[in-house]
Amino acid sequence: MVGISSFLALEPRPCPPPTAARNDPKPRSLAQIEASRKNGAKSLGPRTEAGKAKSAANALKHGLATAPALLAEEDEDAFAQHCLDLEAEYTPSGPTERALVA
């Protein structure tokens, strides 16, 4: 049986350096680390309002639950006419039917 005194006498195992990934066969060099830092400083995201608006729609799949019902490339007048056509065709008779048609 091993006692606590023999356990405390063991040398601690060295931790891997913070730059080496556990599955990486070869640790990264200082030049690679510095290059990663420089490249990371470049990616700050969109800076203009147009760029921010475009990136905000990156994950948009269908737009059914979005606040603006139209995408930037869609025609607002054509959409309004489409809504009027649907309402005329189905003549909803209450708030539930109106929500389903609109």
C-alpha atoms as a printed R data frame, in Angstrom:
    type eleno elety resid chain resno       x      y       z
1   ATOM     1    CA   MET     A     1   0.000  0.000   0.000
2   ATOM     2    CA   VAL     A     2   1.262  3.439  -0.905
3   ATOM     3    CA   GLY     A     3   1.103  6.075   1.809
4   ATOM     4    CA   ILE     A     4   0.452  9.757   1.418
5   ATOM     5    CA   SER     A     5   4.084 10.614   2.098
6   ATOM     6    CA   SER     A     6   5.234  8.584  -0.929
7   ATOM     7    CA   PHE     A     7   2.566 10.258  -3.042
8   ATOM     8    CA   LEU     A     8   3.755 13.709  -2.024
9   ATOM     9    CA   ALA     A     9   7.334 12.749  -2.836
10  ATOM    10    CA   LEU     A    10   6.462 12.165  -6.500
11  ATOM    11    CA   GLU     A    11   7.461 14.825  -8.967
12  ATOM    12    CA   PRO     A    12   4.462 16.488 -10.640
13  ATOM    13    CA   ARG     A    13   3.982 15.672 -14.291
14  ATOM    14    CA   PRO     A    14   4.594 18.645 -16.553
15  ATOM    15    CA   CYS     A    15   1.531 20.133 -18.191
16  ATOM    16    CA   PRO     A    16   1.592 20.546 -21.951
17  ATOM    17    CA   PRO     A    17   2.401 24.067 -23.073
18  ATOM    18    CA   PRO     A    18  -0.687 26.180 -23.761
19  ATOM    19    CA   THR     A    19   0.187 26.470 -27.443
20  ATOM    20    CA   ALA     A    20   0.155 22.718 -28.116
21  ATOM    21    CA   ALA     A    21  -3.151 21.046 -28.888
22  ATOM    22    CA   ARG     A    22  -3.619 17.667 -27.278
23  ATOM    23    CA   ASN     A    23  -4.042 15.839 -30.598
24  ATOM    24    CA   ASP     A    24  -1.542 17.977 -32.484
25  ATOM    25    CA   PRO     A    25   1.504 15.831 -33.296
26  ATOM    26    CA   LYS     A    26   3.766 18.879 -33.471
27  ATOM    27    CA   PRO     A    27   3.534 21.968 -31.243
28  ATOM    28    CA   ARG     A    28   2.980 25.298 -32.965
29  ATOM    29    CA   SER     A    29   5.971 27.557 -33.401
30  ATOM    30    CA   LEU     A    30   6.120 31.096 -32.075
31  ATOM    31    CA   ALA     A    31   5.866 32.382 -35.668
32  ATOM    32    CA   GLN     A    32   2.616 30.414 -36.162
33  ATOM    33    CA   ILE     A    33   1.219 31.744 -32.908
34  ATOM    34    CA   GLU     A    34   2.075 35.314 -33.866
35  ATOM    35    CA   ALA     A    35   0.557 34.848 -37.348
36  ATOM    36    CA   SER     A    36  -2.652 33.563 -35.733
37  ATOM    37    CA   ARG     A    37  -2.781 36.619 -33.489
38  ATOM    38    CA   LYS     A    38  -2.339 38.971 -36.455
39  ATOM    39    CA   ASN     A    39  -5.003 37.170 -38.504
40  ATOM    40    CA   GLY     A    40  -7.374 37.135 -35.545
41  ATOM    41    CA   ALA     A    41  -7.007 40.873 -35.130
42  ATOM    42    CA   LYS     A    42  -8.166 41.366 -38.735
43  ATOM    43    CA   SER     A    43 -11.514 39.603 -38.324
44  ATOM    44    CA   LEU     A    44 -13.599 42.171 -36.501
45  ATOM    45    CA   GLY     A    45 -16.831 41.556 -38.377
46  ATOM    46    CA   PRO     A    46 -18.763 43.937 -40.569
47  ATOM    47    CA   ARG     A    47 -18.179 47.624 -39.935
48  ATOM    48    CA   THR     A    48 -20.604 49.377 -42.276
49  ATOM    49    CA   GLU     A    49 -24.373 49.430 -41.826
50  ATOM    50    CA   ALA     A    50 -24.793 47.610 -45.156
51  ATOM    51    CA   GLY     A    51 -22.355 44.913 -44.062
52  ATOM    52    CA   LYS     A    52 -24.090 44.510 -40.716
53  ATOM    53    CA   ALA     A    53 -27.482 44.206 -42.404
54  ATOM    54    CA   LYS     A    54 -26.136 41.603 -44.824
55  ATOM    55    CA   SER     A    55 -24.486 39.513 -42.107
56  ATOM    56    CA   ALA     A    56 -27.650 39.696 -39.969
57  ATOM    57    CA   ALA     A    57 -29.416 37.653 -42.663
58  ATOM    58    CA   ASN     A    58 -26.702 34.973 -42.919
59  ATOM    59    CA   ALA     A    59 -28.669 32.309 -41.062
60  ATOM    60    CA   LEU     A    60 -32.044 33.241 -42.554
61  ATOM    61    CA   LYS     A    61 -33.660 30.130 -44.029
62  ATOM    62    CA   HIS     A    62 -37.248 31.076 -44.832
63  ATOM    63    CA   GLY     A    63 -38.067 34.386 -43.155
64  ATOM    64    CA   LEU     A    64 -41.518 33.359 -41.948
65  ATOM    65    CA   ALA     A    65 -40.901 34.552 -38.389
66  ATOM    66    CA   THR     A    66 -38.789 37.619 -39.117
67  ATOM    67    CA   ALA     A    67 -39.799 41.139 -38.131
68  ATOM    68    CA   PRO     A    68 -39.446 42.543 -41.654
69  ATOM    69    CA   ALA     A    69 -41.520 40.159 -43.759
70  ATOM    70    CA   LEU     A    70 -39.512 40.873 -46.900
71  ATOM    71    CA   LEU     A    71 -35.940 40.222 -47.859
72  ATOM    72    CA   ALA     A    72 -33.909 43.074 -49.311
73  ATOM    73    CA   GLU     A    73 -34.284 41.801 -52.884
74  ATOM    74    CA   GLU     A    74 -38.086 41.330 -52.694
75  ATOM    75    CA   ASP     A    75 -40.648 43.837 -53.991
76  ATOM    76    CA   GLU     A    76 -42.785 45.421 -51.276
77  ATOM    77    CA   ASP     A    77 -45.591 46.430 -53.658
78  ATOM    78    CA   ALA     A    78 -45.851 42.920 -55.121
79  ATOM    79    CA   PHE     A    79 -46.030 41.471 -51.615
80  ATOM    80    CA   ALA     A    80 -48.785 43.900 -50.594
81  ATOM    81    CA   GLN     A    81 -50.781 42.971 -53.700
82  ATOM    82    CA   HIS     A    82 -50.272 39.267 -52.934
83  ATOM    83    CA   CYS     A    83 -51.663 39.782 -49.413
84  ATOM    84    CA   LEU     A    84 -54.695 41.615 -50.807
85  ATOM    85    CA   ASP     A    85 -55.288 38.823 -53.330
86  ATOM    86    CA   LEU     A    86 -55.174 36.169 -50.600
87  ATOM    87    CA   GLU     A    87 -57.553 38.097 -48.392
88  ATOM    88    CA   ALA     A    88 -59.992 38.589 -51.301
89  ATOM    89    CA   GLU     A    89 -59.839 34.908 -52.243
90  ATOM    90    CA   TYR     A    90 -60.257 33.396 -48.780
91  ATOM    91    CA   THR     A    91 -62.319 36.142 -47.025
92  ATOM    92    CA   PRO     A    92 -61.224 35.403 -43.445
93  ATOM    93    CA   SER     A    93 -64.062 35.747 -40.926
94  ATOM    94    CA   GLY     A    94 -62.180 36.284 -37.668
95  ATOM    95    CA   PRO     A    95 -58.805 37.071 -36.149
96  ATOM    96    CA   THR     A    96 -57.556 33.468 -36.342
97  ATOM    97    CA   GLU     A    97 -58.446 33.068 -40.002
98  ATOM    98    CA   ARG     A    98 -57.064 36.546 -40.734
99  ATOM    99    CA   ALA     A    99 -53.750 35.592 -39.082
100 ATOM   100    CA   LEU     A   100 -53.595 32.425 -41.181
101 ATOM   101    CA   VAL     A   101 -54.304 34.245 -44.441
102 ATOM   102    CA   ALA     A   102 -52.203 37.355 -43.870
